[in-house]
Amino acid sequence: MKTARDDAAAALRIAVVGHTNAGKTSLLRTLTRRIDFGEVSEQPGTTRHVEAIDLRIDGRAAVRFLDTPGLEDAVALLAHVATLPGGTRIERVRQFLQGPEARGHFEQEAKVLRALLDQCDAAFVVIDTRAPLLPKYRDELELMAACGRPLMPVLNFVRDTATRERDWRTLLAEAGLHAVVRFDAAAPFTGAERELYTDLGTLLPGRREALRAVVRHLALEAAGRRDEACRLIAGLLVDCAAMREAVDATDWDDPARRQQAIEQLRERARTRVQRGIDALLALYGFRAGDAAEAPLPVLEGRASMDLFNPQTLKTAGLHLGGGAAVGAAIGIVADLAVGGASLGAGAALGGALGGALAQGWGPFGRRVLGRLRGVHELSVEEAALYVMAQSQLALVLALERRGHGALAAPVDVAGAEAAPPAALADAVHATRPARAHAEWARNASLRERWTGSSASGERQAVLDEVARALGAAAQALDTQAS
């Protein structure tokens, strides 16, 4: 029977090395999607010990990463190693590790070289491309090369305007390191992980098939997260489409009380949206509040999210197309149903009634009956649902491009700026059956709602259709961004 120790022994071992504060721990957080691993800080020398973390596939460790301290005094250490006896560079490094200096002034460097010599199959050399090319960096590369392990330079912070990527590439080529990967740990490039493991396979031909398996697993994981995210957003849209706020005639005739009822429903919707944001953050391995680190307004959470801004709703109504015009087209009947008011802060009634009519007279009849009894019913417009769908999908695309070691770095949000795909309107239109089922928005936990464990077959079918349309919209945004 295989043990955890056996799995660890079979895992590919990668030491992550480089100068202090180059982003080694940030890279590992991103590669393992573990935002709680190690400590990330802008202060130098944050990592003081070698720490291991595994990338697991099907319950076993496929890759074991070793996070090492930063090299701090490579110039003096290289000069010292050169004075030691030994026929080869590796022998001289071993002589150093056995001497008193490895437990004294060069203790941190000794930890790195020991990991390179005895604890890994290869190493990622993380480079802060913003740093000037000083002699100490050349000496660091020479020291690491003396350990005899394949080295894969990983260029970090290449998106920064201060990057010196071209100069670093020249230096690396002079050191004989030609297999170089660009991987910004704060905002990884699309496909960067795939390239990282694929290129590593050229340095480790005996591990090439294992690395291909890692690439395949990561692709399946990413697709699974995307599907789950679309279902989370679908649950949000269906919940909000099903929301109702009943107002009796006395309160309806009082403008202040009517506005209070509208605000109550808006607040319910905002609260549900915030829960959706938190759920997406958790799905992608981030903490609640991490989205607020990014400068994009759509990611800043509840405090800045105005789902019911009139101009925003008007624009959303245009994207929704003909379906939003149904309610406005029937004139006096719309007034009978909801008193001519909607949540759009003056926008046309549109989606709320239009969606009801699109699925038959059942919910419409209920509203008319309520009106005759002196009860008005408020619901969330399709335009507002569209705004929710667009902002949540933008969050998903941003999280897929955000590294788990990011502090307050900008996020690549190309998908949020692109023209909204037609499938986004399809997703909103697919929520219309929910308007006949106020109970769909009640008495179930967030996960129960979208997994369907507390849902009827009809609700599950609606969730499936909304999620499918959201997936198509996300794919269209991916194509626009590429």
Secondary structure as the mmCIF struct_conf table of DSSP 4:
data_model
#
loop_
_struct_conf.conf_type_id
_struct_conf.id
_struct_conf.beg_label_comp_id
_struct_conf.beg_label_asym_id
_struct_conf.beg_label_seq_id
_struct_conf.end_label_comp_id
_struct_conf.end_label_asym_id
_struct_conf.end_label_seq_id
HELX_RH_AL_P HELX_RH_AL_P1 ALA A 4 ALA A 10
BEND BEND1 ALA A 11 ALA A 11
STRN STRN1 LEU A 12 GLY A 18
STRN STRN2 HIS A 19 HIS A 19
TURN_TY1_P TURN_TY1_P1 THR A 20 ASN A 21
BEND BEND2 ALA A 22 GLY A 23
HELX_RH_AL_P HELX_RH_AL_P2 LYS A 24 THR A 32
TURN_TY1_P TURN_TY1_P2 ARG A 33 ARG A 33
TURN_TY1_P TURN_TY1_P3 ILE A 35 ASP A 36
BEND BEND3 PHE A 37 GLY A 38
BEND BEND4 GLU A 42 GLN A 43
TURN_TY1_P TURN_TY1_P4 PRO A 44 GLY A 45
BEND BEND5 HIS A 49 HIS A 49
STRN STRN3 GLU A 51 ILE A 57
TURN_TY1_P TURN_TY1_P5 ASP A 58 GLY A 59
STRN STRN4 ARG A 60 ASP A 67
HELX_LH_PP_P HELX_LH_PP_P1 PRO A 69 GLY A 70
STRN STRN5 LEU A 71 LEU A 71
HELX_RH_AL_P HELX_RH_AL_P3 ALA A 74 ALA A 82
TURN_TY1_P TURN_TY1_P6 THR A 83 THR A 83
BEND BEND6 LEU A 84 LEU A 84
BEND BEND7 GLY A 87 THR A 88
HELX_RH_AL_P HELX_RH_AL_P4 ARG A 89 GLN A 98
BEND BEND8 GLY A 99 GLY A 99
HELX_RH_3T_P HELX_RH_3T_P1 PRO A 100 ARG A 103
TURN_TY1_P TURN_TY1_P7 GLY A 104 PHE A 106
HELX_RH_AL_P HELX_RH_AL_P5 GLU A 107 ASP A 118
BEND BEND9 GLN A 119 GLN A 119
BEND BEND10 ASP A 121 ASP A 121
STRN STRN6 ALA A 122 ASP A 128
TURN_TY1_P TURN_TY1_P8 THR A 129 ARG A 130
BEND BEND11 ALA A 131 ALA A 131
HELX_RH_AL_P HELX_RH_AL_P6 PRO A 135 ALA A 145
TURN_TY1_P TURN_TY1_P9 ALA A 146 GLY A 148
STRN STRN7 LEU A 151 ASN A 156
BEND BEND12 PHE A 157 PHE A 157
TURN_TY1_P TURN_TY1_P10 VAL A 158 ARG A 159
BEND BEND13 ASP A 160 ASP A 160
TURN_TY1_P TURN_TY1_P11 THR A 161 ALA A 162
HELX_RH_AL_P HELX_RH_AL_P7 GLU A 165 GLU A 174
TURN_TY1_P TURN_TY1_P12 ALA A 175 GLY A 176
STRN STRN8 VAL A 181 ARG A 182
BEND BEND14 ALA A 185 ALA A 187
HELX_LH_PP_P HELX_LH_PP_P2 PRO A 188 PHE A 189
TURN_TY1_P TURN_TY1_P13 THR A 190 GLY A 191
HELX_RH_AL_P HELX_RH_AL_P8 ALA A 192 LEU A 203
HELX_RH_3T_P HELX_RH_3T_P2 PRO A 205 ARG A 207
HELX_RH_AL_P HELX_RH_AL_P9 ARG A 208 ALA A 242
STRN STRN9 GLU A 245 ASP A 248
HELX_RH_AL_P HELX_RH_AL_P10 ALA A 249 ASP A 253
BEND BEND15 ASP A 254 ASP A 254
HELX_RH_AL_P HELX_RH_AL_P11 PRO A 255 LEU A 283
TURN_TY1_P TURN_TY1_P14 TYR A 284 GLY A 285
TURN_TY1_P TURN_TY1_P15 ALA A 288 GLY A 289
HELX_RH_3T_P HELX_RH_3T_P3 ASP A 290 GLU A 293
BEND BEND16 ALA A 294 PRO A 295
HELX_RH_3T_P HELX_RH_3T_P4 PRO A 297 LEU A 299
BEND BEND17 GLU A 300 GLU A 300
HELX_RH_3T_P HELX_RH_3T_P5 ARG A 302 SER A 304
TURN_TY1_P TURN_TY1_P16 LEU A 307 PHE A 308
HELX_RH_AL_P HELX_RH_AL_P12 PRO A 310 LEU A 320
HELX_RH_3T_P HELX_RH_3T_P6 GLY A 321 ALA A 325
HELX_RH_AL_P HELX_RH_AL_P13 VAL A 326 ALA A 329
TURN_TY1_P TURN_TY1_P17 ILE A 330 GLY A 331
HELX_RH_AL_P HELX_RH_AL_P14 ILE A 332 VAL A 338
TURN_TY1_P TURN_TY1_P18 GLY A 339 GLY A 340
BEND BEND18 LEU A 343 GLY A 344
TURN_TY1_P TURN_TY1_P19 ALA A 345 GLY A 346
BEND BEND19 ALA A 347 ALA A 347
TURN_TY1_P TURN_TY1_P20 GLY A 350 GLY A 350
HELX_RH_AL_P HELX_RH_AL_P15 GLY A 351 ALA A 358
TURN_TY1_P TURN_TY1_P21 GLN A 359 GLN A 359
BEND BEND20 TRP A 361 TRP A 361
HELX_RH_AL_P HELX_RH_AL_P16 GLY A 362 LEU A 372
TURN_TY1_P TURN_TY1_P22 ARG A 373 GLY A 374
STRN STRN10 VAL A 375 LEU A 378
HELX_RH_AL_P HELX_RH_AL_P17 GLU A 382 GLU A 400
TURN_TY1_P TURN_TY1_P23 ARG A 401 ARG A 401
TURN_TY1_P TURN_TY1_P24 HIS A 404 GLY A 405
BEND BEND21 LEU A 407 ALA A 408
HELX_RH_AL_P HELX_RH_AL_P18 ALA A 414 GLU A 417
BEND BEND22 ALA A 418 ALA A 418
HELX_LH_PP_P HELX_LH_PP_P3 ALA A 419 PRO A 421
HELX_RH_AL_P HELX_RH_AL_P19 ALA A 422 HIS A 429
TURN_TY1_P TURN_TY1_P25 ALA A 430 THR A 431
HELX_RH_3T_P HELX_RH_3T_P7 ARG A 432 ALA A 436
HELX_RH_3T_P HELX_RH_3T_P8 ALA A 438 ALA A 441
BEND BEND23 ARG A 442 ALA A 444
HELX_RH_AL_P HELX_RH_AL_P20 LEU A 446 THR A 451
TURN_TY1_P TURN_TY1_P26 GLY A 452 SER A 454
BEND BEND24 ALA A 455 ALA A 455
HELX_RH_AL_P HELX_RH_AL_P21 GLY A 457 ALA A 481
#
